[in-house]
């Protein structure tokens, strides 16, 4: 039996051009499936890692700090309208808000603003150990903006520290 017969069919079954078209379509389909579902599969397969990070909410009004702490801790983190499993705010610390001002002689100095505060929020979570650390839909990286969101509170802050327990 010939591999390619006189009609150009492989093993007498399929045309070579048709075979290449089918292989191309399968590869494109596999690429699309990987692009759409690949990161989800990677997160499911990756081992969970404990992470603790702090988010500084700068220059906020003290009543927002009171709103965050009024319901006690731990408070579960939200992403969109769903709770994130194993992700909690475990504490919040009030700190002075320091801003820079220009003195009458033209120097720039640090000064405490008595009307605002910084809130330092500590979050503990279990995340998938992948190349990009994500909690819900947000990436966790130092100096990155992060939305602190619970059932009762939502505000933007900046991630300051990250501790990964491996």
Order of alpha helices (4+ residues) and beta strands (2+ residues): beta-beta-alpha-beta-alpha-beta-beta-beta-beta-beta-beta-beta
